[in-house]
Amino acid sequence: KRYEGERLSLGERIRDCLADILVRRKMKARFGGRLKAMVSGGAALNYEVGVYFTALGLRILQGYGQTEFAPVVACNPPQDCRIDTVGKPLAGVEIRIAADGEILVRGEATMTGYWQDEAATKAALADGWLHTGDVGVIDADGYLRITDRKKDIIVLSGGDNVSPARVEGMLTLQPEIAQAMVYGDRHPHLVALLVPEEPFVEQWAKEQGKQADLAVLSQDPAFRQTIAAGVERANAMLSNLEKIRKFEIAEAPFTPENQMLTVSMKIRRHKIREVYGDAMEQLFE
């Protein structure tokens, strides 16, 4: 509430002071006691996660960049951090938003091209701007907000655009769900493929006297009902277009070894579709 500028009651102000003494000082000490800020990059920082760290007294400055831009484009300033954005462009960096929402970047840090790949270079550096492949908006104060990857945007059959990253972020905030992939391009609504949290699976199986095997539990009605409760909590924070109507449970986690996850821990949608595409299509029947 304090971060979002809301008025705190007397009781909340007292608890806030107690949190400084009992929690935040200890957390800062764990990081050496002199930590000014941490920078988050590589993937979008979920707003709730950012606020959680802020509440612990640990400042996180979300930034944004690409290898093709050597490598930082923007970052939040310490004096005015806005968790739901990646901040303002650094000095000497220009950003504009294309008609289709793609983020375009220009500056001295722009690459000269991809090694021995003229076609890819020409596509990426069209009109003197680096086409990032990311979609975003710039607010009135010049802060950049990333909404999704251009190629990942889901277009529903009614023509509405949905950002899967936002929905997946809400799903994976739930204690039952470790990984998620949202699916629904050219369909009337969204469905999801979910990977449950391993500790949750083990605990649930132990309590129920069942084997902690995802391949088996994915078909267990009681287990599916428990996962469905997590999906419903996520749905409560999403718009009608973003809500998950049905889901399937993966038989194994997404990992770099099975090629469903990159080494930087991003899901590889096309690889996941190769394995689970038919099962996800059946959710629309």
SETI-25787 format. One line per 2 residues: number of its first residue (from 1); for each residue z, y, x of C-alpha. Coordinates in nm, 3 decimals. Each point is the difference from the previous one (the first is absolute). Example, Ala and Ser with C-alpha at 12.3 -4.5 7.8 and 13.67 -1.06 7.14 Angstrom:
1> 0.780/-0.450/1.230  -0.066/0.344/0.137
REM end
This chain:
1> 0.000/0.000/0.000  0.078/0.238/0.284
3> -0.334/-0.069/0.169  -0.188/0.072/-0.324
5> 0.189/0.326/-0.053  0.206/-0.112/-0.298
7> 0.341/0.148/-0.067  0.288/-0.227/0.101
9> 0.313/-0.024/-0.213  0.341/0.053/0.158
11> 0.055/-0.376/0.018  -0.339/-0.052/0.162
13> 0.069/0.271/0.259  0.327/-0.171/0.088
15> -0.172/-0.339/0.031  -0.272/0.163/0.211
17> 0.264/0.130/0.244  0.167/-0.341/0.011
19> -0.339/-0.158/0.072  -0.038/0.234/0.297
21> 0.331/-0.120/0.144  -0.004/-0.368/-0.096
23> -0.370/-0.088/0.019  -0.233/0.253/0.158
25> 0.203/0.058/0.318  0.013/-0.375/0.060
27> -0.373/-0.040/-0.061  -0.083/0.281/0.243
29> 0.232/-0.157/0.258  -0.194/-0.328/-0.029
31> -0.308/0.191/0.116  0.179/0.154/0.299
33> 0.152/0.301/-0.175  -0.271/0.245/0.110
35> -0.292/-0.108/-0.219  -0.191/0.302/-0.132
37> -0.271/-0.186/-0.195  -0.213/-0.312/-0.018
39> -0.375/0.006/-0.062  -0.153/-0.242/-0.248
41> -0.366/-0.093/0.027  -0.246/-0.286/-0.022
43> 0.039/-0.049/-0.375  0.118/0.210/-0.293
45> 0.375/0.052/-0.017  0.130/-0.089/-0.344
47> 0.174/0.304/-0.149  0.310/-0.195/-0.103
49> 0.034/-0.140/0.354  -0.032/0.349/0.146
51> 0.265/0.141/-0.232  0.230/-0.293/0.083
53> -0.014/0.077/0.372  0.047/0.369/-0.074
55> 0.309/-0.083/-0.204  0.135/-0.186/0.304
57> -0.046/0.315/0.208  -0.298/-0.138/0.192
59> -0.293/0.240/-0.012  -0.344/-0.163/-0.022
61> -0.310/0.211/0.061  -0.302/-0.176/-0.147
63> -0.323/0.060/0.190  -0.362/-0.108/-0.015
65> -0.271/-0.076/0.249  -0.278/-0.232/0.107
67> -0.112/-0.148/0.330  -0.328/0.187/-0.055
69> 0.194/0.327/0.015  0.195/-0.073/0.318
71> 0.217/-0.065/-0.207  0.208/0.255/-0.200
73> -0.138/0.213/-0.284  0.310/0.127/-0.179
75> 0.378/-0.028/-0.006  0.290/0.143/-0.197
77> 0.185/0.288/0.167  0.374/-0.063/0.052
79> 0.099/0.325/-0.171  -0.187/-0.079/-0.326
81> -0.057/-0.372/-0.032  -0.162/-0.122/-0.321
83> 0.043/-0.376/-0.017  -0.286/-0.063/-0.241
85> -0.253/0.159/0.238  -0.116/-0.046/0.360
87> 0.059/0.367/0.072  -0.233/0.270/0.124
89> -0.288/-0.036/0.248  0.090/0.056/0.364
91> -0.123/0.308/0.185  -0.375/-0.014/0.054
93> -0.056/-0.256/-0.276  -0.206/0.073/-0.312
95> 0.027/-0.209/-0.316  -0.200/0.015/-0.319
97> -0.037/-0.226/-0.301  -0.349/-0.123/-0.090
99> -0.129/-0.004/-0.358  0.093/-0.367/-0.034
101> 0.353/0.061/0.131  -0.057/-0.126/0.355
103> 0.193/0.175/0.276  -0.229/0.161/0.259
105> 0.137/0.113/0.338  -0.140/0.219/0.278
107> 0.135/0.115/0.337  -0.005/-0.048/0.377
109> 0.172/-0.340/-0.032  -0.291/-0.150/-0.193
111> -0.154/-0.302/0.171  -0.350/0.022/0.143
113> -0.096/-0.329/-0.166  0.049/-0.374/-0.021
115> -0.092/-0.201/0.308  -0.364/-0.109/-0.021
117> -0.011/0.039/-0.381  -0.221/0.295/-0.093
119> -0.018/-0.091/-0.370  0.378/-0.006/-0.043
121> 0.032/0.322/0.203  -0.256/0.180/-0.215
123> 0.177/-0.108/-0.321  0.346/0.097/0.125
125> -0.100/0.338/0.146  -0.238/0.124/-0.268
127> -0.046/0.379/-0.018  0.235/0.056/0.295
129> 0.306/-0.129/-0.187  0.182/-0.326/0.058
131> -0.010/-0.197/-0.324  0.339/-0.171/0.003
133> -0.051/-0.245/-0.286  0.332/0.117/-0.143
135> 0.037/0.180/-0.333  0.243/0.286/-0.048
137> 0.080/0.348/-0.126  0.125/0.323/0.157
139> 0.269/0.189/-0.191  0.033/0.375/-0.038
141> 0.213/0.024/0.316  -0.248/-0.190/0.217
143> 0.181/-0.334/0.006  -0.222/-0.307/0.000
145> 0.080/-0.292/-0.230  -0.172/-0.336/0.059
147> -0.068/-0.189/-0.323  -0.195/-0.305/0.119
149> -0.284/-0.144/0.203  -0.336/0.098/-0.145
151> -0.126/-0.357/-0.007  0.324/-0.125/-0.158
153> -0.004/0.224/-0.309  -0.017/-0.215/-0.314
155> -0.238/0.117/-0.273  0.098/-0.151/-0.334
157> -0.262/-0.094/-0.259  0.078/0.322/-0.190
159> -0.086/0.209/0.307  0.357/0.089/0.099
161> 0.087/-0.002/0.372  0.324/-0.166/0.109
163> 0.163/0.005/0.342  0.108/-0.356/0.083
165> 0.220/0.112/0.291  0.233/0.192/-0.233
167> 0.037/-0.294/-0.238  0.051/-0.246/0.286
169> 0.266/0.230/0.145  0.194/-0.005/-0.327
171> -0.027/-0.377/-0.022  0.124/-0.062/0.353
173> 0.300/0.226/-0.056  0.137/-0.272/-0.227
175> 0.243/-0.240/0.172  -0.193/-0.305/-0.120
177> -0.340/0.108/0.136  -0.097/0.014/0.370
179> -0.377/0.053/-0.022  -0.246/0.090/-0.274
181> -0.370/0.049/-0.056  -0.123/0.172/-0.314
183> -0.333/-0.105/-0.153  -0.208/0.132/-0.288
185> -0.328/0.161/0.106  -0.236/0.016/-0.304
187> 0.268/-0.155/-0.220  0.195/0.166/-0.285
189> 0.340/-0.019/0.173  0.178/-0.104/0.319
191> 0.136/-0.336/0.110  0.179/-0.085/0.324
193> 0.045/-0.271/0.259  0.360/-0.013/0.118
195> 0.184/-0.151/0.295  0.374/-0.033/-0.073
197> 0.264/0.095/0.258  0.092/-0.307/0.208
199> 0.380/0.052/-0.015  -0.024/0.047/-0.376
201> -0.203/-0.320/-0.035  0.248/-0.198/0.208
203> 0.301/0.135/-0.189  -0.157/-0.058/-0.343
205> -0.107/-0.354/0.089  0.347/-0.079/0.133
207> 0.168/0.127/-0.316  -0.240/-0.195/-0.220
209> 0.013/-0.317/0.209  -0.373/0.015/0.070
211> -0.220/-0.015/0.307  -0.082/0.339/0.157
213> -0.373/-0.066/0.000  -0.218/0.286/-0.125
215> -0.284/-0.235/-0.088  0.235/-0.178/-0.241
217> 0.206/0.296/-0.118  -0.312/0.202/-0.081
219> -0.046/-0.232/-0.298  0.368/-0.011/-0.099
221> 0.052/0.189/-0.332  0.356/0.107/0.083
223> -0.101/0.130/0.343  -0.299/0.187/-0.146
225> 0.228/0.159/-0.258  0.225/0.128/0.278
227> -0.298/0.149/0.186  -0.124/0.149/-0.329
229> 0.327/0.196/-0.026  -0.084/0.169/0.331
231> -0.351/0.080/-0.122  0.142/0.158/-0.316
233> 0.230/0.223/0.204  -0.300/0.116/0.203
235> -0.204/0.054/-0.319  0.273/0.230/-0.132
237> -0.081/0.242/0.285  -0.378/-0.016/-0.051
239> -0.245/0.157/-0.243  -0.171/-0.212/-0.265
241> -0.316/-0.027/0.212  0.204/-0.121/0.299
243> 0.210/-0.263/-0.178  -0.040/-0.364/0.100
245> -0.085/-0.212/-0.306  0.000/-0.342/0.167
247> 0.071/-0.139/0.345  -0.049/-0.306/0.215
249> 0.230/-0.119/0.277  -0.153/-0.077/0.340
251> 0.072/-0.339/0.150  0.078/0.150/0.342
253> 0.069/0.347/0.149  -0.280/0.223/0.129
255> 0.001/-0.024/0.381  -0.230/0.086/0.292
257> -0.026/-0.374/0.065  -0.161/-0.070/-0.339
259> -0.205/0.321/0.039  0.142/0.156/-0.317
261> 0.189/0.261/0.200  -0.110/0.218/0.290
263> 0.207/0.015/0.319  0.116/0.344/-0.119
265> 0.133/-0.169/-0.317  -0.260/0.127/-0.248
267> -0.132/-0.243/-0.261  -0.363/-0.113/0.038
269> -0.121/0.012/-0.359  -0.330/-0.174/0.053
271> 0.168/-0.294/0.175  0.258/-0.032/-0.277
273> -0.276/0.009/-0.262  -0.180/-0.282/0.179
275> 0.301/-0.227/-0.056  0.148/0.128/-0.325
277> -0.296/0.172/-0.169  -0.063/-0.272/-0.257
279> 0.369/-0.022/-0.093  0.019/0.376/-0.047
281> -0.317/0.007/-0.211  0.158/-0.259/-0.229
283> 0.281/0.244/-0.074  -0.249/0.207/-0.203
285> -0.094/-0.292/-0.228
REM end
